[in-house]
């Protein structure tokens, strides 16, 4: 097996050192990510729900399904996210379940993860993203495909103050630097008060 390079290794020290109160950014490389394409009204949906232990989520929703997380990407598209190393077993299981009624593909190398957590996570996102993350509008169990400045990201709000951002490895440093800059700006703002 070829060795894998963590896309944000060059920023690890900066990421680890940057905090605003309890808010921090963490790299989550090498997540297992499996794409599903199927008819949302077709026969595979019930079979998948039985295997995953959860219904497929609706628009802009994400659900915990056992050790996996399932994110809605479009009317006939979902992403199943799991721990590193689970991709082969997950692809095999989902492909056997879906059969000819859809498509299953390993997308693990397509995105890397960044976790933004803490009391100021929403404020940090507001410095570089136009989505309204106010709790009345966006909360745990919701996901959205959007931009952090000019880079496409998939944002999954896991808890009240924890967001998983999935981004293409080639844009990971760009997105991380915007988030770190937002954190430093909030830190400076807090220091002047």
C-alpha positions as CSV (number, residue, x, y, z in Angstrom):
1,X,0.0,0.0,0.0
2,X,1.3,3.4,-0.9
3,X,1.9,5.8,1.9
4,X,-0.7,8.7,2.3
5,X,0.3,12.3,2.8
6,X,-1.9,14.3,5.1
7,X,-2.9,17.4,3.1
8,X,-2.5,19.8,6.0
9,X,0.8,18.5,7.6
10,X,2.6,21.8,6.9
11,X,0.0,23.7,8.9
12,X,-0.3,21.2,11.8
13,X,1.7,23.3,14.3
14,X,-0.2,26.5,13.4
15,X,-3.5,24.7,13.6
16,X,-2.6,23.2,17.0
17,X,-1.5,26.5,18.4
18,X,-4.4,28.6,17.3
19,X,-7.4,28.9,19.7
20,X,-10.0,31.4,20.7
21,X,-11.2,30.4,24.1
22,X,-12.3,26.8,23.7
23,X,-12.6,27.1,20.0
24,X,-10.2,25.1,17.9
25,X,-9.6,23.7,14.5
26,X,-8.5,20.1,14.1
27,X,-7.5,18.1,11.0
28,X,-9.5,14.9,10.3
29,X,-7.7,13.3,7.4
30,X,-8.4,10.0,5.7
31,X,-12.1,9.7,6.5
32,X,-13.9,6.8,4.7
33,X,-16.4,8.5,2.3
34,X,-18.7,6.5,0.1
35,X,-21.0,8.1,-2.4
36,X,-24.5,6.7,-3.0
37,X,-26.7,7.5,-6.1
38,X,-30.1,6.0,-6.2
39,X,-33.8,6.7,-6.8
40,X,-35.1,8.1,-3.4
41,X,-38.4,6.3,-4.1
42,X,-36.8,3.1,-5.4
43,X,-36.5,-0.4,-3.8
44,X,-32.9,0.1,-2.5
45,X,-33.9,2.8,0.0
46,X,-35.6,0.4,2.4
47,X,-32.8,-2.1,2.1
48,X,-30.2,0.7,2.9
49,X,-32.2,1.9,5.9
50,X,-32.1,-1.7,7.3
51,X,-28.3,-2.0,6.7
52,X,-27.4,1.5,7.9
53,X,-29.8,1.5,10.8
54,X,-31.3,4.8,9.7
55,X,-33.4,6.3,6.9
56,X,-31.6,8.3,4.3
57,X,-31.8,12.0,5.3
58,X,-33.8,14.6,3.4
59,X,-32.6,17.9,2.0
60,X,-29.7,19.5,3.8
61,X,-29.9,16.9,6.6
62,X,-27.3,14.6,8.1
63,X,-28.0,11.6,10.3
64,X,-26.0,9.3,12.5
65,X,-26.3,5.7,11.3
66,X,-24.5,3.5,13.7
67,X,-20.8,4.3,13.4
68,X,-21.5,6.2,10.1
69,X,-22.8,9.5,9.3
70,X,-25.0,10.0,6.2
71,X,-25.2,13.4,4.5
72,X,-27.7,14.5,1.9
73,X,-26.0,15.9,-1.2
74,X,-28.8,16.1,-3.7
75,X,-32.2,14.6,-4.7
76,X,-30.7,11.3,-5.5
77,X,-27.3,11.5,-3.8
78,X,-25.9,10.9,-0.4
79,X,-22.4,10.6,1.2
80,X,-21.7,8.0,3.9
81,X,-18.8,9.1,6.2
82,X,-17.0,6.7,8.5
83,X,-13.7,6.2,10.2
84,X,-10.4,5.7,8.3
85,X,-10.0,2.1,7.1
86,X,-13.7,1.3,6.8
87,X,-14.0,2.3,3.1
88,X,-13.5,-1.2,1.6
89,X,-16.0,-2.9,3.9
90,X,-18.5,-0.1,3.6
91,X,-18.3,-0.1,-0.2
92,X,-18.8,-3.8,-0.3
93,X,-21.7,-3.8,2.1
94,X,-23.5,-0.9,0.5
95,X,-22.9,-2.2,-3.1
96,X,-24.3,-5.6,-2.1
97,X,-27.4,-3.8,-0.6
98,X,-28.0,-1.4,-3.5
99,X,-27.3,-4.0,-6.2
100,X,-28.5,-2.8,-9.6
101,X,-30.8,-0.2,-8.1
102,X,-28.1,2.5,-7.8
103,X,-24.4,3.2,-7.6
104,X,-21.9,3.1,-4.8
105,X,-18.4,4.6,-5.2
106,X,-15.5,5.1,-2.8
107,X,-14.8,8.9,-2.6
108,X,-12.4,8.8,0.3
109,X,-9.6,10.5,-1.5
110,X,-12.0,13.2,-2.8
111,X,-12.1,15.3,0.5
112,X,-10.2,15.8,3.7
113,X,-11.8,16.8,6.9
114,X,-11.4,19.8,9.2
115,X,-13.3,20.0,12.5
116,X,-14.1,23.4,13.9
117,X,-15.4,23.2,17.5
118,X,-16.1,25.4,20.5
119,X,-18.2,28.4,21.6
120,X,-17.0,30.7,18.8
121,X,-17.1,28.1,15.9
122,X,-20.2,29.8,14.4
123,X,-18.5,33.2,14.6
124,X,-15.4,31.9,12.9
125,X,-17.5,30.5,10.1
126,X,-19.2,33.8,9.7
127,X,-15.9,35.5,8.9
128,X,-15.5,33.5,5.7
129,X,-18.8,31.9,4.7
130,X,-22.1,33.5,3.7
131,X,-24.4,30.8,5.2
132,X,-26.4,31.8,8.2
133,X,-25.4,29.4,11.0
134,X,-27.6,31.0,13.6
135,X,-29.2,28.2,15.7
136,X,-32.7,29.3,14.6
137,X,-31.8,28.6,11.0
138,X,-29.1,26.0,11.1
139,X,-28.4,23.4,13.8
140,X,-27.1,19.9,14.6
141,X,-28.2,17.4,12.0
142,X,-28.0,19.8,9.1
143,X,-25.4,20.0,6.3
144,X,-24.8,22.3,3.4
145,X,-22.6,22.5,0.3
146,X,-21.3,26.0,0.1
147,X,-18.1,28.1,-0.3
148,X,-15.5,29.2,2.2
149,X,-14.4,32.2,0.2
150,X,-13.9,30.6,-3.3
151,X,-13.4,26.9,-2.2
152,X,-16.2,24.4,-2.2
153,X,-16.9,22.8,1.1
154,X,-19.4,20.4,2.6
155,X,-20.3,21.5,6.2
156,X,-21.9,19.1,8.6
157,X,-23.0,20.5,11.9
158,X,-22.5,17.6,14.3
159,X,-23.4,19.3,17.7
160,X,-24.4,22.7,18.9
161,X,-20.7,23.9,18.5
162,X,-19.0,21.3,16.3
163,X,-18.8,21.4,12.5
164,X,-17.1,19.0,10.2
165,X,-15.9,20.6,7.0
166,X,-15.1,18.3,4.1
167,X,-12.9,20.0,1.4
168,X,-10.9,18.8,-1.6
169,X,-7.3,18.2,-0.5
170,X,-6.0,20.8,-3.0
171,X,-8.0,23.5,-1.3
172,X,-7.6,22.3,2.3
173,X,-4.7,24.7,3.2
174,X,-6.6,27.6,1.7
175,X,-9.7,26.8,3.7
176,X,-7.7,26.2,6.9
177,X,-5.9,29.5,6.5
178,X,-9.2,31.4,6.2
179,X,-10.6,29.7,9.3
180,X,-7.3,30.4,11.2
181,X,-7.4,34.0,10.1
182,X,-11.0,34.2,11.3
183,X,-10.0,32.8,14.7
184,X,-7.1,35.2,15.0
185,X,-9.4,38.1,14.1
186,X,-11.9,37.1,16.8
187,X,-9.0,36.6,19.3
188,X,-7.7,40.2,18.5
189,X,-11.3,41.5,18.8
190,X,-11.8,39.9,22.2
191,X,-8.4,41.2,23.4
192,X,-9.4,44.8,22.7
193,X,-12.6,44.6,24.7
